[in-house]
Amino acid sequence: MSEPLSAPLDIGFDYTRSLGPVLSRFASGLREGRVLGVRGSDGRVHVPPVEHDPETAAALDDFVEVGTTGTVVSWTWMPDPVEGQPLAHPFAWALIRLDGADTPLLHAVDAGTPGEMATGMRVRVRWAAERGGGIRDIACFEPGDAPAQPTGTAGSEAVSMLTTPINLGYQHSASPEESRYLRGLAEGRMLGQRCPVCAKVYIPPRGACPTDGVPTEQEVELPDTGIVTTFCIVNVPFLGQRIKPPYVAAYVLLDGADIAFLHLVLGCEASEVRMGMRVRAAWKPREQWGHTLENIDHFEPTGQPDAPFESYAHHL
């Protein structure tokens, strides 16, 4: 038996959010080299500021400027930083209570070694050279009790929107069933598995039938033709989009399969795509194939008559 396939996977996107009046004041203050908190009904000063009182749920707007120095409340050492973290060398994640605040702020402390970190130690803000990016305007904290003056550039308008890159990298190990399916794709074959009890054919294979809970050990090779069950027309452009809208993302039910999978339908006007349309896989050139469903560039109409609704109604 072949070894299961394994490969690194990286998922990333830019998350853009509007800040609202409270966090906008906080972010704008950081850009100016100031840290703002907000006072609650019990007199406590919250940093970062919260929009609503934790005790009464009332909206808060009593902003208070706190210090840029503070005390480490607790910490943990980060010996192997990952991409996107505040520092590229080992550092500490710490909860820091700034002078004048009653709640701690989570941030990085550039302490050099774990032996130089301690609960109760005094730290100060190290400002980023370019500011206007929210909490990252604080590059990190560093040991010290004298406030550091911000340097570099800062914008002029209020910070109302922030864009944050989100990334997740991990090693994915495919199951034996998924590995056979992916190896089949590398050969231009569509491999599914059949449940011995209900006879449903699953592609991609699942290893076990979700209906009967038994292993799906019988391998089935399916054609690369099928029908469109449901679909949507993508009209809205977004960052990283590879196809100019409008285009169609559709669930394609291969002939002989009992579960549809999502893919592109091209080769015709988006307005012409419909439920029941017969489609065929358009494969990329063989030299571009790998262990992936992306070997199929898209599906396109075959020109055959549409499948009757009754033939796929229970697959919607």
ABEGO torsion letter per residue (X at the ends): XBBBBBBBBBBBBBBBBBAEAAAAAAAAAAAAGBBBBBBBAAGBBBOBBBABBAAAGBBBABBBBBBABBBBABBBBBABBBBGBABABBBBBBBBBBBGBABBBBBBBBAGBAAABBBGBBBBBBBBABBGAEAAABABBBBEABBBBBBEBBBABBBABBBBBBBBBBBBBBBAAAAAAAAAAAAGBBBBBBBAAAGBBBOBBAGBBAAAGBBBABBBBBBABBBBABBBBBABBBBGBABBOBBBBBBBBBBGBABBBBBBBBGBBAAABBBGBBBBBBBBBAAABBBBAAABABBBBAGBBBBBAAAAAAAX
